Amino acid sequence: MLSQETIRGYLDQIFEIITCKLYKYKSSTPKIIWNLCVAIQKIIDTYNALYSVTGEDAHNIINYEESYLLKIFCFKTTDCFLDVFMNGQNYKTKIHACQTLLKYRNLSQFGFLDEDRNPQNLLKTLWMHI
């Protein structure tokens, strides 16, 4: 049986690979971007189902900095999806990026909220991309 540390190590490696590839999406094929979106959607769905995160929790501020999902729920990831949505060359990848963003259930999942990314500023940023 695997220890918690071993499982955490594997999860960290998986999330590192997924997010690293996402951050370099401009050099990826549309199929890779599509698959990254689907993988991250499934991770978000699983997390939200497991921890019963609903739309009613939309304004809860959760600090994901200590979570192994920090790379999934960070503004850099959100920004990549927004860029794919706005500037992507493939229509299907744009749709998948948008679908991934729709999986987030609260503002904290779009990226850790600090002084610059408070709910009002984050919503303005999202609105500018629509």
C-alpha positions in Angstrom: 0.0 0.0 0.0 1.2 3.5 -0.9 1.9 6.0 1.8 0.2 9.4 1.9 3.6 11.1 1.0 4.1 8.8 -2.0 0.6 9.5 -3.3 1.1 13.3 -2.7 4.4 13.0 -4.6 2.6 11.4 -7.6 -0.2 13.9 -7.6 2.3 16.8 -7.5 4.2 15.3 -10.5 0.9 14.9 -12.4 -0.2 18.4 -11.7 3.3 19.7 -12.6 3.2 18.0 -16.0 -0.3 19.2 -16.8 0.2 22.8 -15.8 3.7 23.0 -17.3 2.3 21.9 -20.6 -0.6 24.3 -20.3 1.7 27.2 -19.6 3.5 26.4 -22.8 0.3 25.9 -24.8 1.3 28.2 -27.6 3.8 25.5 -28.8 1.3 22.7 -28.4 -1.1 21.2 -30.9 -4.8 21.8 -30.6 -5.3 18.2 -29.5 -2.9 18.6 -26.6 -4.6 21.8 -25.5 -8.0 20.0 -25.7 -6.8 17.1 -23.6 -5.3 19.4 -21.0 -8.6 21.2 -20.7 -10.5 17.9 -20.3 -8.0 16.6 -17.7 -8.2 19.8 -15.6 -12.0 19.8 -16.0 -12.1 16.3 -14.5 -9.8 17.3 -11.6 -12.0 20.3 -10.8 -15.2 18.2 -11.0 -13.7 15.6 -8.7 -12.6 18.2 -6.2 -15.9 20.0 -6.2 -17.9 16.8 -5.8 -15.6 15.4 -3.1 -15.7 18.6 -1.0 -19.3 19.5 -1.9 -18.4 22.9 -3.5 -21.5 24.4 -5.0 -22.5 27.6 -6.8 -23.8 28.8 -3.4 -20.2 28.9 -2.3 -19.5 31.4 -5.1 -18.1 34.1 -2.8 -16.3 32.0 -0.3 -12.6 32.8 -0.2 -10.6 29.6 0.1 -6.8 29.7 0.3 -5.4 27.0 -1.9 -1.8 28.0 -1.2 -1.3 24.9 1.0 -3.3 22.6 -1.3 -1.9 20.2 -3.7 -4.3 21.8 -6.2 -2.5 25.1 -6.0 -1.3 24.9 -9.6 -4.9 24.1 -10.8 -6.5 26.9 -8.8 -4.1 29.7 -9.5 -4.4 32.8 -11.6 -1.7 31.7 -14.0 -3.8 28.7 -15.0 -6.9 30.8 -15.3 -5.0 33.3 -17.4 -3.9 30.6 -19.8 -7.5 29.4 -20.3 -8.6 33.0 -20.9 -5.8 33.4 -23.4 -6.7 30.2 -25.2 -10.3 31.3 -25.2 -9.6 34.8 -26.6 -6.6 34.2 -28.9 -6.6 30.5 -29.6 -6.4 29.5 -33.3 -8.6 26.4 -33.0 -12.3 26.8 -32.3 -12.7 23.5 -30.5 -9.9 24.4 -28.1 -11.5 27.8 -27.4 -14.7 25.9 -26.5 -12.9 23.5 -24.2 -11.0 26.4 -22.5 -14.3 28.1 -21.8 -15.9 24.9 -20.5 -13.0 24.5 -18.2 -13.4 28.0 -16.8 -17.1 27.2 -16.2 -16.2 24.4 -13.9 -14.8 26.7 -11.3 -17.4 27.1 -8.5 -16.0 30.0 -6.4 -13.8 33.0 -7.0 -10.9 31.5 -5.1 -10.7 28.7 -7.7 -9.9 31.3 -10.4 -6.7 32.1 -8.5 -5.8 33.1 -5.0 -7.4 36.4 -4.2 -5.1 39.1 -2.9 -5.1 42.9 -3.1 -4.9 43.0 -6.9 -7.1 40.0 -7.5 -9.9 40.8 -5.1 -13.4 39.7 -6.3 -14.2 42.9 -8.0 -10.9 43.1 -10.0 -11.0 39.4 -10.9 -14.6 39.8 -12.2 -13.4 42.8 -14.2 -10.6 40.8 -15.7 -12.9 37.9 -16.6 -15.5 40.3 -18.1 -12.8 42.0 -20.3 -12.1 38.6 -21.9 -15.8 37.9 -22.7 
